[in-house]
Amino acid sequence: MEEFLIDPQICPFVGQSLRETNLRSQTGALVLAIRRYDGTLLGGPTGDTLLQAGDLLICMGTASQLRRLHHILGY
């Protein structure tokens, strides 16, 4: 498991839905939850969930999958 902060200055996916990002198909990693900037926790986000600046993605996958996700998110 790993957490990824959505920084609008480096992440190309701000404002897109999880479906639009294709993160799961590109990496194999699963977004388990999203903690919004205001502290709200979205457990089990759907494909329609929009990524917002300051979101913290809580993800699960193999080390290889998480490395790919890290790279795709702009880190």
Summary of the structure (lengths in Angstrom):
residues: 75
radius of gyration: 10.9
end to end distance: 16.5
largest distance: 30.6
contacts: 198
relative contact order: 0.34
helix: 25%
strand: 27%
